[in-house]
């Protein structure tokens, strides 16, 4: 969806929320809010609808209220108690949740903007921007090294798909540690997902991880272990003995052409 069309749909949602029976407000989330990041061709629509108690079940169960022609909706599915998602025939995704004012205490949001407020105090009712739970860096480091040890072994047997899963886990740990040791601007970083916008927050690291993960072989596991050591090896919590053992083990790994036995 082109940005202009995205904005038009956002405006239509706001117009609906301003006048619909049972609607009390509209809160836009993420790029739909346009606070830190503007919508682009690949942005979906993320939003909360605040509704009266008798209207909320109907809004969750039906798409009749959405300012989208019914014939264009190819999927509507409930995925949480309050939330649902819709896909249109051009592949556009709308993810939303419907809360009563009392249920807003259960909501979680990061970047958001109150677009319609028929209650008068929605800004006070929305929970503060999410702060991700603190993660012990030493535990992150040992987990990523364990993932490399297992993933490298799987790759050496020729089990590349399962190896990739473990290497992705390890790469996620590397990104977490990089963000801890090399903080990015809060306006760029995603508070919840270290993978999001990594190309902007840590461009050199993102490029190196992308090249390593494209291989997902035994050599890639060793390269990822060396990268992790380079980023975090000087930190006091870095498990140096474990890292050395994992790197020695991976250095002896040899990829084979056919899957082996578990």
Steps between C-alpha positions, in 0.01 A plus 500: 500500500638839399555748786223727369255209500621400845431852627157499336403178677628639829287811450198283418550305824514826695186628328320177591613521864382863524141417410426127546258388769687325778843628396682704763845542351775396261866456592749457215808285559848464348549649156123557475542753781769680298678617814848356444466324164281587206306232317655370180388258227537202736340642813191338639230662715532456876243657729279473807130573492349607832134409518205478733456165671198397292670593172841340557402133432336595171804698384730209578281244327415690181671710234184685395617815674839519329524766227602229252262355237391154628581341164865598543545318833647153446560412866376607842627304797488551876842439654462621860217573738490861383681490167453396141665540164374558149664454161365670188525371143809712432681344797457792740493401866295662775574393857279642769356448845171620643501606865240645730629790711534262795695247293759753389702411809569166325632666184864533410641749254825649386485803270139619486281801428147570615312585180146514637403556864131514579571423867724798556779324689628225272859624518495440875338159467753359251781315672846656468734399222614144553835450665646160408588281797861524604706205378815389674774539236699204631195276459443634148865425418491141628170436318634624168817289536293193578288568191819521292633176645178314415443678169856444384469130573175472309653684206804271501261206461339670204181594689501854372140594572512421870850650513360825365244511779773475765721752321210744487459463876870574544484799265214641705722476807778683318258781415386524863861528620587750229211722604613478861862584423438737208168674574313650206278806503169422668315656207650240266518184710200276557451462875363147469677336207878528449463371143283796396689778323837338576616626161453853635618454859806283426553496121840330491393228742173445312686453172742254657222300665305492174798356313568237766137390532467468123733199523371320811782245484756382752740776395225756558464383860871556558488841336206598718689387811795719397268794437341462844844489661604811311196692618477387862826323581637793703195522727551374857202265474616336175545121558852480357565133581170390348559715192845349447363148534216565255736658247742207524214256446362692205844530343507122481160476339471386140183539293381186320277479198229273640302512826640288778341331794386677817 
